[in-house]
Amino acid sequence: MIEEIKDKLKNRDRVIRVLSKNGHFRAVAVKNTMAAITAQEKHKLDGLSASYLAKALSSATMLSAFLKGEERVSIEFSGDGCMNKLYAESLQVGECRGFVSYKDNIEPITNLSEILGQGTLKVTRILYNEPEPIIGIVPIQKGDISTDLAYYFAQSEQIGSGVVLDADFNENGKIIQSGGFIIQAMPDATDNELQTMENKLSEVTSLSKDFMEGLSLIDILKKYLPFDFDILKSTQVDFFCRCSKENFIAKLLLLPIDEIKDMQNRKQNELICQFCSKHYYLDNNDFNNIISAIKAKQN
């Protein structure tokens, strides 16, 4: 029993943030295999779709690691490919969730560039003491997520960044490993350090293989970062959705009363969360209470 607990803790999803000892680079790394597996199971995704969502979840989780408290970040790919939306969001506390949606009547995929196609990547940050979300939007470059995120950093935030993402699935289409890391140059980084960093990143082949060989996040950063670093933060990661029946009802209160009555008459009582696929059901008492509440607001 104790050994099982130890193994579970050892394999726990985690994100860590580090800073080079000279302050010239910062980096964040995540292993989120269990979160990716949970996302695949909840949304009933095939291996390719699950790997894209896993990379999106990795990206959002790492971006949120630079925030504080319950600040959150979301990334959203919207394109004209067969996958018309890929969305992931994460709170700094380690909670992440997301989903994918497809066009109707999908043709067989012959090229990976057709998955997302042409479109945009939008990164949104919800921060303390900011009245409005901070939003950056860039065109999709390759649709491989890693390149697109690095391009976002360069164009929208003017930060030179190296982004490595990996998600692997087995012959049955089940996710077996997922994770990634981001390295960013700080203003004092020298040209020589930047070149050394670029050369080191070219050595990265497969993070999934590194994870399979038992390397921890710290091991991986030591393997690929050409500098000593201090760990600033280490946070557990979970696929977690804060949806609830009460939250759905609160949104229904904003609809016209005739629309609620129509839903009740047609027995349209199933509510499905797009982030985690959880189902909620309204009974007649719920409908009557919603109708009464809307009437009360109108009086």
N, C-alpha and C positions, 0 to 999 in steps of 0.2 A: 504493500500500500504506500509506504513512504517513498519507495523507488518510483512508483507511478506518479506521485505528486512531484518529485524532483524532475522527472522527464517532462511532465506537463509544463512546469515552470521554465525549464530549459528551452522548450520549443515555443514559448509564449511569444506572440507577435509584439514587436517593440519598435520604437523609433528613437534614435539618438541624435543629438546635435552637438557638434564639436567646433572648436576654434583652434587654428594653428597657434603654436606657442609664440610666434612672432606677430600674430594678429593680421597676417596678410591674406588668409583664406578662412572661410567658414564652410562647413559641410554638414549635411544631414543624411542619415541612412535609415532605411526601414526594411524590416522583414514582416510581411503581412500575409503569409500563406494561409493562416486559418481564417482571416477576414475575407480573403479572396475565395476560399472554399465555401464559406458561409454565403457570400454573395451569389456564387454560382448556384448553390442549392436553392436558395430562396427564389431566385429568378428563373431557375430551370434552364440555364444557358448551356450551349454547346461549348466545346473547348476554346475555339477561336474567339467567340464573343466574351467568354469568361476571362480570357487573357487580356483583352482590351480593357474590360472593366477593372481587372486587377491592377493594371498599369495606371489607370486613372485614379483608383483609390490610393495607390502608392504616391502618386503625384500630389494629390490633395492632402494626404497625411503629412508628407514632408513639408509642404508649404505652410501648413498650420503649425508646424513645430517652431516656426519663427515668430509665432504670435504669443499671446498671453491669455490667462484665464480661460473664459469660454468664448473667446473670439473665434471666428470660423472663416474658412475659405472654401470656395467652390470652383471647379473647373468644368467647362461645358464646351464640348465639340459639337458644332451644328454644321452638317455638310449635305451635299447632294448625292452621297454614296448610298449604298444599301443600308448602312447604319446611319440613320439621319440625326441621331442624338446619342451622345455619350456623356454622362454626367456623374460627377463624384463630388462629395463635400466632406469636410472633416473639421472637427473642433480641436482646439489646442490640447484638450484633455485626453485625446486619443480615440474619440468616437468618429467613425467614418461610415458612410453609406453612399449608395449610388445606383444607377440603372442604365440600361441601354434600350433604345427603341429602333425599330426597323421600318422601312417602307413596306407597303403592301406589295404582293406579287414580286418577290425578290428573285432576280435572275441568279444563276450559279456564279460564284465569285471565281474569276480567273486571275486576278491581280490584286495584291494586298492594298494597292493604292485606291482600289474601288470601294474599300470598306467605308471610309469616311468621305472620300472624294474631295471636292472643292468646297470651302466654307470658312468658318471662323472658329477660333479658340477664344473663349471669354473666361477670364480669371476675375473672380469677385471676392473681395475681402470685407467682412463685417467686423469693424473694430470698435473698441470702447472710445467714447468721447468723439466719435465721428457721426455727424447727423445723417450722412448718406453713405452707402457702400462705395468702396474704391474699386473701380472697374477698369480692366485693361482688355482690349480686343485686338487680335492680330489674325491675319489670314493663316489657314492651315497650310503647312509647308509640304510635309511628306505623309502625314497621317499615321506616323509611327509613334506618336505621343512624345518620345524622347526629344526628337529634333524640334518638334513644335513647341515644347516647353522651353527649350534652350533659346529658340527664336523669340519667344515671348519675353524672356528675361532681357535679351539683348535690345529688343525694340521698345518694349513698354517700360522697362525699368532701368535700362542702360547698365546692366550688370552682366559681365562676362561669366558664363556658367557652363559647366559640364554636367550633362544629365544622362544617367544610365538607369534604364528600367528593364526588368526581365520578368516574365511570367511563363511558366512551362506547364504543359498538360500531358498526360499519358495517352497510351493508345486508345483508352476508353473515353477520352475527352475530359478527364477530370483534372482539375488544377492540382499540381503537386508542389510547386514552389512559386513564390512571388516576392518581389522586393526591388530595391533600387537605392541610388544615392545621388545627391546633387552637391557639386562643389562650386563655390562662388568666390571670385577674386574680390578682395577689398581694395580700397583706393591706393594703399601703399604697396601693392604687389608689383614686383619688378618684371620687366620683359623676360628676363632669364627664368624667373620663377614661373611665369605663365607658360613659357615654352616647355619647361620641365613637366609642368602639370599636364599639358596637352600630350606630351610623349607618354606619360604614365597612363593616361586614360586610353591611349591607343592599345594598351596591353590587355584591356578588359575583353574577355571573350564570353563568358557565361556566368552570371551571378547565380543562376539556378544550380549550376554544377558546384559552385563554391558552397552554396547552402547544403547541397546533397552530401558534400564531403565533410560537413559538420562545422564549417567556419561560422563564427558569430559575426555580428555587425562590427564589433571592434576589430576582429581579425580581418574582415574585408576592408575596412578603412585603412588599417595598417598595411595591407597588401597593396592598395592602389593609391594611397596618398603619399607623396614624396616629402612629407614633413611630419614632425611630432605635433601632437595636438592634445588639448585638454577637453574632457567631456563636460559640456555645459548642462545637458539635460538628457534624461532617459525616461521615456513614457511608454506604458503599455498601450497596445492598439487593439481595438475591437470593432467589428462590424456591428453597429448599434443604431437603431432608429427610435426616435422619440415620438413616433406617431401614436395616436390613441383615438378611441371613439369620440372622446370629448373634443379633441382638436378638430375632427371632421365635422362634428355638430356645430362648432363655433364658426366654421366656414360656411356651412349651410344656412346659418342665420343671416348671411349677407345676400342670399338669393331672394328673388321675388316670391311672395307667398303662393302665387299660382303655380310656380314651378315646383315648389315643395308638395303641394296638393297633387299635382300631376304625378310626381314620383310615387306618392303613397297609393294613388289609384292604380297605377301600373305595376305596383309591387316592386318598384325599383329600389330595393332596400340594401343592396350589397355595396359596400365601400371598400376599395382596394388601394392600399398605399403603393404608389409607384416606386418608392425607394426600397421597400423591403417585401413587397407582395403580400403583406398581412391583410386578412379579410375581416371586415367588421359588418355587422348586420343591424339594421334599424327595425324596431317593432312599432306597432301602432302608437304605443305610448310615446316613443321617441318622436314620431312625426307630429303627434298632437301637441307635444311640449314645444317643438320647434315652431309650429304654426302659432301657438299662443304667444311665444316670445316675440315673433315677428310682429304680430298684431299689437302687442304692448309697446313696441318701439315706434309704431306708426301713430299711436294715439298721443 
